[in-house]
Amino acid sequence: MSDIGYIYCLSNPSLKDNILKIGKVSKGDNNRTPEIRANEISNTTGVVLPYVVEFAIKVNDCEKLERQIHKIYKEKRINLKREFFSITKEEVYELFKSYVIMGAEFYKEEEENEPKEVKEDKQIIQRFYDTPIPGQNKGCRNINKCFTDQQRISFTTKNEDKEEQTIISIYDKNTQRIIYNNQRYKSLSSFAGDYLKIVRPDRSPSINGWFVCKCEINGQWVSTFKLPEL
């Protein structure tokens, strides 16, 4: 019997960098989503700030896949009684992406149907990130502050024949848009997601551009995941 649900990756601003929670939530259990699960554990005693859903995948057997992933990362598990791992988001994302290639789907949140509690958690997180904190090491997430005029930005993926495809766009400072193939994008995610729809129409176009794109700096291609503000 299949157990359709989600495998999620959560972070929490109150935890150290690279401490992530990887778990599951069954869709058959009152149609719960990764956001609802994040809200549930955010409201337990001792949790200072709400958990953030970094990304998640929808799978046919979430319990089996959760055990498999926990086994893969057993050396990185902090406590065998808890689902916390000392690991980077990039590592987890690449693993999740490999399951998407095999048939899973990246989860796309439906904000219009979010419970009130989930929206409140997001507002708390937004206020937290909008408040400067001395020593906080967070990557730039505003394209207007991350890229210089005419800087090149790339996205690489594989088509249905598993052939690697790379596209290169240009950041236009005047319009504050990423330009590719005469199209203008206001975010990295929309730029990468739009191309993903073309080369992989069988997959969900939901993607976090900050994790998968690169930009050119001094002749070198660098991940956009942890860029400093200009």
N, C-alpha and C positions, 0 to 999 in steps of 0.2 A: 504493500500500500504506500503510495507516494505521500510525502509530507511537504507540500508546496509552501515555501516561505522565503525568508531573506537571511542572508549572511551579511552582517554589518560590521563596519569599522568605526568606532567612536573615539573621540578625543575629549579632553577636558582641560580648559585653560588653567585650572588650579593644580594640575599635575605637571610633572617634569616633561620636557620635550621628549618625544619618541616613546611615551607610555601610552599605549593604545589598548582599547578593549575590543576584542573580536568575538562575536557571539551570533546567536540566531534568534529569529522570532518567526513563529509559525503563522502563516496567513489564515489558516483555518481556525485559529484561536481568536474569535471575534474580529477577524479581518484586521489584525494589528499590523502596523507598519514600523519601520526602523525608528521613525520620529516618535511614535507612541511609546516604543520600548525605551528610547533614550529619556523620555519624560518620566517614565516610571522609576528608573533607577536614579534619576536626578533628584527625586523627591524623598530619597532615603536619608536617614540621619548621617551627618558627617560629610555630605556632599556640598561644597561651598558654591560651586557654579554648575549650571546645567551642562549635560553632555552634548556634544556636537556630532551629528552624523557626517562623517567625512565622505563616505560612499558606501554603497551596498549593492548586492546582486540578488536577483530573484532566481531561485533554483527549485528543482522538483523534489529534492530530498534534503531539506536543510539540516536535519539532525545528523545524517550520515556525512554530509560535507563539512559540518562544523567539527566533527570528530577528526576528519581527515586533515583539516587546516590546523587544528590544535596539535596534531601529531607532527605535522611539517615544522611547526614553530616551537616544538617542545623545549628546545634548548634556550629559547628566548622568553619562555614563560616565567613570570616573576614568582607566582605562587600557584601550586597545582590545584588549590581549592578555588582560585579566582581566574577569571578570563582576561587577565591583563598581561601584556607582552611588551618587552623592551625592543622596539622595532620602529623603523621609519615608515612614514606614510607611503613613500615611493615603493618600498618593498611589498607592502600589502596590496597596493594598487596594481602592481605588475602581476601578482598572483591572481587577484580577482579578474584581471583582464584575460589571463590564460583560461579561466573558467568560462568567460564570455565567448572566447573563440570556440570553446567546446559546446556551447549551446545555452549558457546562462544569459541573463539580461541585466544590464546595469539598471538599478532602481532610480526612478525619477519621481521626486516628491510632488504631491498634488496639493499645492499651497491653499487652493480655494476650499479644499475639504478638510483642512487641518483642524484638530480640536483646539479649543481656546487655550488649553494648558501648553500645547506645543508652541503656539504663537507667542505666548508669554515668555517661554524659555528662550526663544530666538531673540526677543527684545532685550532680555537680560544679557545675552551673549553679545549683542550688537553694542549695547552701552559699555560693556567691558572692553571691547576692542577699540571703541572710539575714545577711550580714556587712556592717555599715555601712561605707561608704567616704566619706571627706570630699569634698564637692564633687560627689558623684554625683547626677545629675539624672534620676531615674526617677519615673514617674507612680505614684500610689497604686494598688495592686492588691488591697487588702483592703476590702471594702464596709463593714466595721465602722469603718474609719478614714477612709473617703472621704466618707461621706454623713451628714447630720444627720437627726434624727428628723422624719418626715413630709416629707422633701425629695422633690420630684418628679423622676422619671427617665423619659425618653422613648426610644422606638425607632421609626424611620421606615423603611418599605420600600415596594415596589411589588407590587401583586397581579398576577395573570395577565393582566389587561387593561392593565397598566402604569399603573394609577392609584395615586397615592401614598397610603399608609395610615400613620397615626401613632397609637401607643398611649401612654398615660401611666400610670405606676405610682407607688407611694408606698413610700419606705423606712421600715420600722418598726424603730426602735432597740431596742425591748424584745425582740422576737423575732429581731432581726438578719436580717430577710428583706425581700425586695422583693415587694410585694403588688400583684397585678393581677388583676382579675376574680375575686376571692375565692381566687386561687391564691397560694401563697407560694414564692418562689424564693430559693435561697441564693447565686446568682451572676447577673451581668449576662448571661452567655452563655446560661444556661438560660432566663432571662426572654425574651430576644430570639429564641432558637432555637425556643421553644415556639410563639410567635406566627407565626414564619416557616413552621412546619409547616402552619398553618391557611391562610394566604394564598397560600403557594406549595408545595402538596403535591408538585409535580413536582421540587422542588429539595431538596438536602441541607440539613437543619436545623443542620448544624455551622457555627457562627459565633462570632467573637470579640467578645463584647459590649462590651469596652473600646474597640474601634475604631468601633463603629456606634451606640452609645447617647449620649445627652446628658442633662445634669442641669440643673435650674434653680437659678441663683445670682443673687440680687438682681434677680430679674425677667428675667434673660437666660438663654437656653439655651446651655450650654457643653459641648463635647466631654468625655467621660469619659476620653479617652486619656491625658492628662497632668495629672490632678488632684493637687494636693498633699495630703498627709495632714493631717487636722484637728488 
